[in-house]
Amino acid sequence: MHRRTFLGTAAATAWGSGCLQRTAPVAAPHKGITLDPWRARPTMEDLGNIRDLGATHLALFPFAYMRSYTDPAVIRYDASHPRMDWSLTDEAYLEIGRMARRVGLRVVLIPTLADFVDGHWRGEVHMTDEPRWQAWFGSYRLFLLHYAQLAQRLGAVGFSVGTELRATVHRVEEWSETVALVRQAFAGWLTYAANWDDYASVPWWDAMDVIGVQAYFELGDPSSDPARTRDRLVERWQPIVRGLQATSERWDRKILFTEVGYKSHTGATIHPWDWAIAGDVDEALQAHAYEAAFRACWGQPWFEGFYWWKWHPEAGMTEPRPRGFTPQGKPAEEVLRRWYGMGT
C-alpha cells in the first residue's frame, strides 16, 4: 500500500478548512454509459433506454480547447461560442442532470480538453517556461472549477479533474493545489482519467478516490482464428489485468474505466483509441471485444466499473452506426445488457 503523502499538503489543508461534506464512491460496480448529447439533446425516453440496459451511471463531457498545445489559455465553450456542437450550456447540463436523476441514473462529469486545432493531442500539452506553466494551470483551474461548481449544482456523484494530460502530471505541486480547490467546490468523489499507456506513472493517485483509466488498450488483431476471437481477446487482457491490479494495490485505490469502447469494423481492437481508422463492418468483433473486457475485469476486487463510449440520443444518430463506437442496435448492445443486468 502506498503512503498517502499527497493529501498531507495543500489538499488536506483545504479539506480541513471549509470544504463541502465529502461523499464516498458508490460501493456497487459502476455500470456506466457516456452520453453524446451535442448534436441532439436526450429525451426522457433516451435516458430511460440507458437505464433499461441496466446502467447505473451516466457520464457527461464538458469540453474546452486551446489554440495550440503550448498556448497557456484554456478556453471554455459557452453559449456565445460558435462551436457549441462541442459542448452544452450550463442550463442544458443541469436539465440533463435533472432528467437522469428522474430515471434513476447517477451523473458523473468528466471535463476534457478537445484536441487542438494545430493537430496535437491533449496529452502533449507542454509549456515552454515556468511563467507559461503557471498561466496554464491558472487558466485550466478556471475551466475546471466552473464545472466542479456546476457538478455540485446538478447533483453529480463524481468528477474528473483531468483527462489524458500526461505531460502535466509531473507538476505535483500545481495538481495538489488544483485538487484542493476542486474539493472545496464539489462534495462527490474525484478521479483523474489517465491514458491507457501511462496510468501507472501518475504520481498522485493518493489524492484521488478512484484511479481513472481511458481503457483503449491495444488487443491486436484476433481475426487469424475467427472461431476463437473472444478467447484470444480475453487472453490479451491478462497482462493488462495484472498491471491494473498492481497499480490498484500500490495505491490502495480501485480502478475505474472512465472510457472504454470499440468501433464495429475489422481491425478495431488493434488501436481502439484511433478514431480515424476504418475497415469493413464487423459488428461481431465489437461484441466479442465487449465480452472479453467484461470477462477480464468484471467482478475483480480491484475493479470499480465501466463507462462505455458512447451512446447517442436517437434524434442525434449522425455517427455512421455500422462502423462507429456506439453499441446501439448492434450485438454489443445485447452483451452490455446481459452483463449490466446481472446482480452486483
LINBEL-V528472 format. One record per residue. N is the residue number from 0. SS is DSSP state (H for helix, E for strand, - for the rest). PSI is psi as a letter, one per 20 degrees, with the letter a starting at -180 (none if undefined). OMEGA is omega in radians with two decimals (999 if undefined). Layout:
n:N ss:SS psi:PSI omega:OMEGA
n:N ss:SS psi:PSI omega:OMEGA
This chain:
n:0 ss:- psi:p omega:-3.13
n:1 ss:- psi:p omega:3.09
n:2 ss:- psi:q omega:-3.08
n:3 ss:- psi:n omega:-3.06
n:4 ss:- psi:h omega:-3.01
n:5 ss:H psi:g omega:-3.09
n:6 ss:H psi:i omega:3.08
n:7 ss:H psi:i omega:-3.10
n:8 ss:- psi:c omega:-3.02
n:9 ss:H psi:h omega:-3.09
n:10 ss:H psi:g omega:-3.12
n:11 ss:H psi:h omega:3.12
n:12 ss:H psi:g omega:3.13
n:13 ss:H psi:h omega:-3.12
n:14 ss:H psi:h omega:-3.12
n:15 ss:- psi:j omega:-3.04
n:16 ss:- psi:l omega:2.96
n:17 ss:- psi:j omega:3.07
n:18 ss:- psi:q omega:3.08
n:19 ss:- psi:q omega:3.10
n:20 ss:- psi:p omega:-2.99
n:21 ss:- psi:q omega:3.03
n:22 ss:- psi:q omega:-3.08
n:23 ss:- psi:q omega:3.03
n:24 ss:- psi:q omega:3.12
n:25 ss:- psi:p omega:-3.07
n:26 ss:- psi:h omega:-3.12
n:27 ss:- psi:q omega:3.11
n:28 ss:- psi:q omega:3.05
n:29 ss:E psi:o omega:3.05
n:30 ss:E psi:n omega:-2.89
n:31 ss:E psi:q omega:3.03
n:32 ss:E psi:p omega:3.00
n:33 ss:E psi:p omega:-3.06
n:34 ss:E psi:p omega:3.03
n:35 ss:E psi:n omega:-3.07
n:36 ss:- psi:j omega:-2.91
n:37 ss:- psi:h omega:-3.12
n:38 ss:- psi:i omega:3.07
n:39 ss:- psi:p omega:-3.14
n:40 ss:- psi:q omega:-3.14
n:41 ss:- psi:q omega:3.02
n:42 ss:- psi:r omega:3.05
n:43 ss:H psi:h omega:3.11
n:44 ss:H psi:g omega:3.10
n:45 ss:H psi:g omega:-3.11
n:46 ss:H psi:h omega:3.05
n:47 ss:H psi:h omega:3.09
n:48 ss:H psi:h omega:3.09
n:49 ss:H psi:g omega:3.09
n:50 ss:H psi:h omega:-3.08
n:51 ss:H psi:i omega:2.96
n:52 ss:- psi:i omega:-2.97
n:53 ss:- psi:j omega:-3.12
n:54 ss:- psi:q omega:3.09
n:55 ss:- psi:h omega:-3.03
n:56 ss:E psi:q omega:3.12
n:57 ss:E psi:p omega:3.13
n:58 ss:E psi:p omega:3.07
n:59 ss:E psi:q omega:-3.01
n:60 ss:- psi:n omega:2.99
n:61 ss:- psi:p omega:-3.08
n:62 ss:E psi:q omega:2.87
n:63 ss:E psi:r omega:-3.14
n:64 ss:E psi:r omega:3.02
n:65 ss:- psi:q omega:-3.12
n:66 ss:- psi:h omega:3.02
n:67 ss:- psi:r omega:-3.06
n:68 ss:- psi:i omega:3.06
n:69 ss:- psi:j omega:3.13
n:70 ss:- psi:p omega:-3.06
n:71 ss:- psi:i omega:-3.10
n:72 ss:- psi:p omega:3.02
n:73 ss:- psi:p omega:-2.98
n:74 ss:E psi:o omega:-3.13
n:75 ss:E psi:p omega:2.98
n:76 ss:- psi:p omega:3.08
n:77 ss:- psi:a omega:-3.00
n:78 ss:- psi:h omega:-3.11
n:79 ss:- psi:i omega:-3.04
n:80 ss:- psi:p omega:-3.10
n:81 ss:- psi:i omega:-3.12
n:82 ss:- psi:l omega:3.12
n:83 ss:H psi:i omega:2.98
n:84 ss:H psi:i omega:3.11
n:85 ss:H psi:i omega:3.14
n:86 ss:- psi:a omega:-3.09
n:87 ss:- psi:r omega:2.99
n:88 ss:- psi:r omega:3.08
n:89 ss:H psi:g omega:-3.11
n:90 ss:H psi:h omega:3.12
n:91 ss:H psi:g omega:3.08
n:92 ss:H psi:g omega:3.13
n:93 ss:H psi:g omega:3.14
n:94 ss:H psi:g omega:3.09
n:95 ss:H psi:g omega:3.10
n:96 ss:H psi:g omega:3.12
n:97 ss:H psi:g omega:3.14
n:98 ss:H psi:g omega:-3.13
n:99 ss:H psi:g omega:3.14
n:100 ss:H psi:h omega:-3.14
n:101 ss:H psi:h omega:3.12
n:102 ss:- psi:j omega:3.05
n:103 ss:- psi:j omega:3.12
n:104 ss:- psi:q omega:3.02
n:105 ss:E psi:q omega:-3.04
n:106 ss:E psi:p omega:3.06
n:107 ss:E psi:p omega:3.07
n:108 ss:E psi:p omega:-3.13
n:109 ss:E psi:n omega:3.12
n:110 ss:- psi:p omega:-2.97
n:111 ss:E psi:q omega:2.98
n:112 ss:E psi:p omega:3.03
n:113 ss:- psi:q omega:3.02
n:114 ss:- psi:q omega:-2.86
n:115 ss:- psi:q omega:-3.11
n:116 ss:- psi:i omega:3.12
n:117 ss:- psi:j omega:3.05
n:118 ss:- psi:i omega:-3.14
n:119 ss:- psi:q omega:3.13
n:120 ss:- psi:q omega:-3.11
n:121 ss:H psi:h omega:3.08
n:122 ss:H psi:i omega:-3.13
n:123 ss:H psi:j omega:3.11
n:124 ss:- psi:p omega:-3.10
n:125 ss:- psi:p omega:3.11
n:126 ss:- psi:q omega:-2.99
n:127 ss:- psi:i omega:3.09
n:128 ss:- psi:r omega:-3.05
n:129 ss:H psi:g omega:3.11
n:130 ss:H psi:h omega:3.13
n:131 ss:H psi:h omega:3.05
n:132 ss:H psi:g omega:-3.14
n:133 ss:H psi:h omega:3.10
n:134 ss:H psi:h omega:-3.14
n:135 ss:H psi:g omega:-3.14
n:136 ss:H psi:h omega:3.09
n:137 ss:H psi:g omega:-3.14
n:138 ss:H psi:g omega:3.14
n:139 ss:H psi:h omega:-3.14
n:140 ss:H psi:h omega:3.10
n:141 ss:H psi:g omega:3.07
n:142 ss:H psi:g omega:-3.05
n:143 ss:H psi:g omega:-3.09
n:144 ss:H psi:h omega:3.05
n:145 ss:H psi:g omega:-3.08
n:146 ss:H psi:h omega:3.01
n:147 ss:H psi:g omega:3.09
n:148 ss:H psi:h omega:3.10
n:149 ss:H psi:g omega:3.11
n:150 ss:H psi:h omega:3.11
n:151 ss:H psi:g omega:-3.13
n:152 ss:H psi:h omega:-3.05
n:153 ss:H psi:j omega:3.07
n:154 ss:- psi:k omega:3.09
n:155 ss:- psi:q omega:3.12
n:156 ss:- psi:i omega:-3.09
n:157 ss:E psi:r omega:-3.03
n:158 ss:E psi:p omega:3.07
n:159 ss:E psi:p omega:-3.13
n:160 ss:E psi:i omega:3.12
n:161 ss:E psi:r omega:-3.11
n:162 ss:E psi:o omega:2.98
n:163 ss:- psi:k omega:-3.09
n:164 ss:- psi:l omega:-2.93
n:165 ss:- psi:h omega:-3.09
n:166 ss:- psi:j omega:3.13
n:167 ss:- psi:i omega:-2.90
n:168 ss:- psi:i omega:3.09
n:169 ss:- psi:i omega:-3.13
n:170 ss:- psi:m omega:-2.95
n:171 ss:H psi:g omega:-3.12
n:172 ss:H psi:g omega:-3.13
n:173 ss:H psi:h omega:3.11
n:174 ss:H psi:h omega:3.07
n:175 ss:H psi:g omega:3.13
n:176 ss:H psi:h omega:3.14
n:177 ss:H psi:g omega:3.14
n:178 ss:H psi:g omega:3.13
n:179 ss:H psi:g omega:3.13
n:180 ss:H psi:h omega:3.12
n:181 ss:H psi:g omega:3.11
n:182 ss:H psi:h omega:3.12
n:183 ss:H psi:h omega:-3.05
n:184 ss:H psi:h omega:-2.98
n:185 ss:- psi:p omega:-3.02
n:186 ss:- psi:i omega:-3.10
n:187 ss:- psi:a omega:-3.13
n:188 ss:E psi:q omega:-3.10
n:189 ss:E psi:q omega:2.97
n:190 ss:E psi:r omega:2.95
n:191 ss:E psi:p omega:-3.05
n:192 ss:E psi:n omega:-3.10
n:193 ss:E psi:q omega:3.11
n:194 ss:E psi:q omega:-3.05
n:195 ss:- psi:h omega:-3.05
n:196 ss:- psi:j omega:3.12
n:197 ss:- psi:j omega:-3.09
n:198 ss:H psi:h omega:-3.07
n:199 ss:H psi:i omega:-3.08
n:200 ss:H psi:i omega:3.09
n:201 ss:- psi:p omega:-2.99
n:202 ss:- psi:j omega:-3.08
n:203 ss:- psi:l omega:3.06
n:204 ss:H psi:h omega:3.11
n:205 ss:H psi:i omega:3.08
n:206 ss:H psi:i omega:-3.10
n:207 ss:- psi:q omega:3.08
n:208 ss:- psi:h omega:-3.14
n:209 ss:- psi:q omega:-3.14
n:210 ss:E psi:o omega:-3.14
n:211 ss:E psi:p omega:-3.13
n:212 ss:E psi:p omega:2.96
n:213 ss:E psi:n omega:-2.78
n:214 ss:- psi:l omega:3.10
n:215 ss:- psi:l omega:-3.12
n:216 ss:- psi:q omega:-3.13
n:217 ss:- psi:o omega:-3.05
n:218 ss:- psi:j omega:3.12
n:219 ss:- psi:a omega:-3.09
n:220 ss:- psi:o omega:-3.10
n:221 ss:H psi:j omega:-2.96
n:222 ss:H psi:i omega:-3.13
n:223 ss:H psi:i omega:3.13
n:224 ss:H psi:m omega:-3.01
n:225 ss:H psi:h omega:-3.11
n:226 ss:H psi:i omega:-3.11
n:227 ss:H psi:k omega:-3.06
n:228 ss:H psi:g omega:-3.09
n:229 ss:H psi:g omega:-3.12
n:230 ss:H psi:h omega:3.11
n:231 ss:H psi:h omega:3.11
n:232 ss:H psi:g omega:3.08
n:233 ss:H psi:g omega:3.11
n:234 ss:H psi:g omega:-3.12
n:235 ss:H psi:h omega:3.09
n:236 ss:H psi:h omega:-2.95
n:237 ss:H psi:g omega:3.08
n:238 ss:H psi:h omega:3.09
n:239 ss:H psi:g omega:3.13
n:240 ss:H psi:g omega:3.13
n:241 ss:H psi:g omega:3.11
n:242 ss:H psi:g omega:3.11
n:243 ss:H psi:g omega:3.13
n:244 ss:H psi:g omega:-3.14
n:245 ss:H psi:g omega:3.13
n:246 ss:H psi:g omega:3.09
n:247 ss:H psi:g omega:-3.12
n:248 ss:H psi:h omega:-3.13
n:249 ss:H psi:g omega:-3.02
n:250 ss:H psi:i omega:-3.10
n:251 ss:- psi:l omega:3.11
n:252 ss:- psi:q omega:3.04
n:253 ss:- psi:r omega:-3.13
n:254 ss:E psi:p omega:3.07
n:255 ss:E psi:p omega:3.07
n:256 ss:E psi:n omega:-3.12
n:257 ss:E psi:h omega:2.93
n:258 ss:E psi:q omega:2.96
n:259 ss:E psi:q omega:3.13
n:260 ss:- psi:r omega:-3.14
n:261 ss:- psi:p omega:3.00
n:262 ss:- psi:r omega:-3.04
n:263 ss:- psi:m omega:3.07
n:264 ss:E psi:r omega:3.13
n:265 ss:- psi:q omega:3.12
n:266 ss:- psi:j omega:-3.01
n:267 ss:- psi:h omega:-3.12
n:268 ss:- psi:i omega:-3.13
n:269 ss:- psi:g omega:3.08
n:270 ss:- psi:m omega:-3.05
n:271 ss:- psi:h omega:-3.12
n:272 ss:- psi:i omega:-3.04
n:273 ss:- psi:o omega:-3.09
n:274 ss:- psi:h omega:-2.98
n:275 ss:- psi:h omega:-3.06
n:276 ss:- psi:q omega:3.12
n:277 ss:- psi:r omega:3.09
n:278 ss:- psi:a omega:3.08
n:279 ss:- psi:q omega:3.14
n:280 ss:E psi:p omega:3.11
n:281 ss:- psi:n omega:-3.13
n:282 ss:H psi:h omega:3.12
n:283 ss:H psi:h omega:3.12
n:284 ss:H psi:g omega:3.09
n:285 ss:H psi:g omega:3.14
n:286 ss:H psi:g omega:3.10
n:287 ss:H psi:h omega:-3.14
n:288 ss:H psi:g omega:3.05
n:289 ss:H psi:g omega:-3.11
n:290 ss:H psi:g omega:-3.11
n:291 ss:H psi:g omega:3.13
n:292 ss:H psi:g omega:3.10
n:293 ss:H psi:g omega:-3.10
n:294 ss:H psi:h omega:-3.09
n:295 ss:H psi:h omega:-2.92
n:296 ss:H psi:h omega:-2.98
n:297 ss:- psi:p omega:3.12
n:298 ss:- psi:i omega:3.09
n:299 ss:- psi:q omega:-3.07
n:300 ss:- psi:h omega:-3.13
n:301 ss:- psi:i omega:-2.95
n:302 ss:E psi:p omega:-3.10
n:303 ss:E psi:h omega:3.09
n:304 ss:E psi:a omega:-3.07
n:305 ss:E psi:q omega:2.83
n:306 ss:E psi:o omega:-3.03
n:307 ss:E psi:p omega:3.11
n:308 ss:E psi:o omega:-0.02
n:309 ss:E psi:r omega:-3.08
n:310 ss:E psi:p omega:-3.12
n:311 ss:E psi:q omega:2.83
n:312 ss:- psi:q omega:-3.07
n:313 ss:H psi:h omega:-3.13
n:314 ss:H psi:i omega:-3.08
n:315 ss:H psi:k omega:-3.08
n:316 ss:- psi:m omega:3.11
n:317 ss:- psi:i omega:3.09
n:318 ss:- psi:p omega:3.10
n:319 ss:- psi:o omega:-3.01
n:320 ss:- psi:h omega:-3.07
n:321 ss:- psi:h omega:-3.06
n:322 ss:- psi:i omega:-3.00
n:323 ss:- psi:a omega:-3.09
n:324 ss:- psi:h omega:-3.02
n:325 ss:- psi:q omega:3.02
n:326 ss:- psi:i omega:-2.99
n:327 ss:- psi:p omega:3.10
n:328 ss:- psi:j omega:-3.11
n:329 ss:- psi:r omega:3.09
n:330 ss:H psi:h omega:3.12
n:331 ss:H psi:h omega:3.10
n:332 ss:H psi:h omega:3.13
n:333 ss:H psi:h omega:3.04
n:334 ss:H psi:g omega:3.14
n:335 ss:H psi:g omega:-3.11
n:336 ss:H psi:h omega:-3.12
n:337 ss:H psi:g omega:-3.12
n:338 ss:H psi:g omega:3.13
n:339 ss:H psi:h omega:3.11
n:340 ss:- psi:i omega:3.11
n:341 ss:- psi:q omega:3.05
n:342 ss:- psi:r omega:-3.13
n:343 ss:- psi:none omega:999
